[in-house]
């Protein structure tokens, strides 16, 4: 009888200990997954902000270039990635290439400008 009580006591302690460990492991698992989900959400938000910022920069650069009386624009294409503006296309005069780049660099949020604009000649 005494041995049975001791066995019961040991079994109770063993069950309580394993039960607590299982609960603790479950809680820890849930916390880790909640943190991972929060981190993934933050990453997605930052990527979306970057995309929206690039789209906004592209729009701002295009509209500023098109509104400029200082440029003789035939066709200028603007693409933006991570704040870096890529200019391409054609202008009528050599000095318009530098003017388009200067205008682009003057826009807040533009980190750098890659300028591949060319002067449109009769042959092109």
C-alpha positions as CSV (number, residue, x, y, z in Angstrom):
1,X,0.0,0.0,0.0
2,X,2.8,2.3,0.9
3,X,4.5,1.5,-2.4
4,X,1.3,2.3,-4.3
5,X,1.0,5.7,-2.6
6,X,4.6,6.5,-3.5
7,X,4.1,5.3,-7.1
8,X,0.9,7.5,-7.3
9,X,2.8,10.4,-5.9
10,X,5.6,10.0,-8.3
11,X,3.2,9.6,-11.2
12,X,1.3,12.7,-10.1
13,X,4.6,14.7,-9.9
14,X,5.7,13.3,-13.2
15,X,2.4,14.2,-14.9
16,X,2.4,17.6,-13.4
17,X,6.0,18.3,-14.5
18,X,5.5,17.0,-18.0
19,X,2.2,18.8,-18.3
20,X,3.8,22.1,-17.3
21,X,6.6,21.5,-19.7
22,X,4.2,20.8,-22.5
23,X,2.2,24.0,-21.7
24,X,5.5,26.0,-21.5
25,X,6.6,24.5,-24.9
26,X,3.3,25.3,-26.5
27,X,3.4,28.9,-25.2
28,X,7.0,29.3,-26.4
29,X,6.0,27.9,-29.8
30,X,3.1,30.3,-30.1
31,X,5.2,33.3,-29.0
32,X,7.9,32.4,-31.6
33,X,5.3,32.1,-34.4
34,X,3.7,35.4,-33.3
35,X,7.1,37.1,-33.5
36,X,7.8,35.6,-36.9
37,X,4.4,36.7,-38.2
38,X,5.0,40.2,-36.9
39,X,8.4,40.3,-38.5
40,X,7.0,39.1,-41.8
41,X,4.3,41.7,-41.6
42,X,6.8,44.4,-41.0
43,X,8.9,43.2,-43.9
44,X,5.9,43.3,-46.2
45,X,4.9,46.8,-45.0
46,X,8.5,48.0,-45.7
47,X,8.5,46.5,-49.1
48,X,5.2,48.0,-49.9
49,X,6.4,51.4,-48.7
50,X,9.4,51.1,-50.9
51,X,7.3,50.2,-53.9
52,X,4.9,53.1,-53.3
53,X,7.8,55.5,-52.7
54,X,9.4,54.4,-56.0
55,X,6.1,54.8,-57.8
56,X,5.7,58.3,-56.2
57,X,9.2,59.3,-57.2
58,X,8.7,58.1,-60.8
59,X,5.5,60.2,-61.0
60,X,7.1,63.2,-59.5
61,X,10.2,63.0,-61.8
62,X,8.1,62.5,-64.9
63,X,5.7,65.4,-64.1
64,X,8.5,67.8,-63.2
65,X,10.4,67.0,-66.3
66,X,7.3,67.3,-68.5
67,X,6.4,70.6,-66.8
68,X,9.8,72.1,-67.3
69,X,10.1,74.8,-69.9
70,X,13.9,74.4,-69.9
71,X,13.7,71.0,-71.7
72,X,13.0,70.2,-75.3
73,X,11.6,66.7,-74.5
74,X,10.8,64.3,-77.3
75,X,10.5,61.2,-75.1
76,X,11.9,60.6,-71.6
77,X,11.2,57.4,-69.8
78,X,11.6,57.2,-66.0
79,X,11.9,54.1,-63.8
80,X,12.7,54.0,-60.1
81,X,14.0,51.2,-58.0
82,X,15.0,51.7,-54.3
83,X,15.1,55.5,-54.8
84,X,17.5,55.2,-57.8
85,X,16.0,56.9,-60.9
86,X,16.8,55.5,-64.3
87,X,16.3,58.0,-67.2
88,X,16.2,56.9,-70.8
89,X,14.8,58.2,-74.0
90,X,15.4,61.1,-76.3
91,X,15.8,64.9,-76.2
92,X,16.4,67.4,-78.9
93,X,19.6,69.0,-77.6
94,X,22.7,67.8,-75.7
95,X,22.2,70.2,-72.8
96,X,18.7,68.7,-72.2
97,X,20.4,65.5,-71.0
98,X,22.1,67.4,-68.1
99,X,19.0,69.4,-67.4
100,X,16.8,66.3,-67.0
101,X,19.3,64.8,-64.7
102,X,19.6,68.0,-62.6
103,X,15.8,68.2,-62.3
104,X,15.7,64.5,-61.2
105,X,18.4,64.9,-58.6
106,X,16.6,67.9,-57.1
107,X,13.5,65.9,-56.2
108,X,13.3,64.9,-52.6
109,X,13.8,61.1,-52.0
110,X,15.9,60.5,-55.1
111,X,19.0,58.7,-54.0
112,X,20.8,58.6,-57.3
113,X,20.2,59.1,-61.1
114,X,21.3,56.9,-63.9
115,X,21.1,58.8,-67.1
116,X,20.8,57.0,-70.4
117,X,19.1,59.8,-72.3
118,X,20.3,60.4,-75.9
119,X,20.0,63.2,-78.4
120,X,17.6,62.3,-81.2
121,X,19.3,62.9,-84.5
122,X,17.7,62.8,-87.9
123,X,19.0,59.2,-88.3
124,X,17.6,58.0,-85.0
